[in-house]
Amino acid sequence: MENLARLLFFVGLMFMLIAAGLYLLSRFHLPLGRLPGDIRIEGENFTFYFPLATSLLLSILLTLLLNGIARLKK
């Protein structure tokens, strides 16, 4: 039970850090979500939005960050 509590604590902490990072990024007016390569289709009654380029960029940055942390722990 203690392991589950610890896991949930760290997952919650990660979500809080991600939310804080996104909030700070929005304060600096970075174009995340409006990059070239993000797909947006607007019709009369619907809007389809898929942030492909933003997802790829964030994935690369998080991979580099987590690999760096893992190497520091060794």
N, C-alpha and C positions, 0 to 999 in steps of 0.2 A: 504494500500500500504506500509505503514511503517513496518508493521509486516512481510510482505513478504521480504522486503529489509533486515530486521534484521535476518530473517531465512537464507537467502542466504549468508549473511555475515558470520554467524556462521558455516554454512556448508562448506564454502570456507576455513575458518580458521581451521576447523577440518581436511580437506583434506591436508592443508599445514602442520599441526602438524604430521599427519600420514606419509606424505612424508619425513619430516625431521627425524622422528623416524626410518623409514626404511633406510634412507641414513646413519644415525649413526650406525644402526645395521650392515649394510654392511661394515662399516669401521672397526668394531670389529671382523669381519670374523665369525659371528655366523652362524650356519648351517641352518638358516631358508630357507625352500624350498628344503632342502636335508635331512630332518629328516627321520628316519625309519617310515614307514607308508605312506609316500608320494608315489603316484603311478606314474610310468613312464614307458611307453611302446614305444619302438622305432622299427619302421619298415624300409623298404627300402625307402619309399617315404613319410613317415609321422612320427610324434612324438606326442604322447598323454601324457599330464602331468596333474596330478590332485594332488595338495598339501594337502592331507587330514589331515595328522598329524599337519602340519603347520597351517592350518585353524582352527583346534580344539584348538591348543595352543593359538593362537592369540584371538580366541573367548573367551576363559576362562580368559585370562589376561585383555581384554577389559571389560568384565563383572565385574570382581573384581574392576577394576579401576573406572568404572562408578558407581558402587554401593557404593564405598567409597566416591566418590564425592557427590552423592545424600545424603548419611548419614551426611556428613559435612554441607550440606546446610540446613538440618532440624534443 
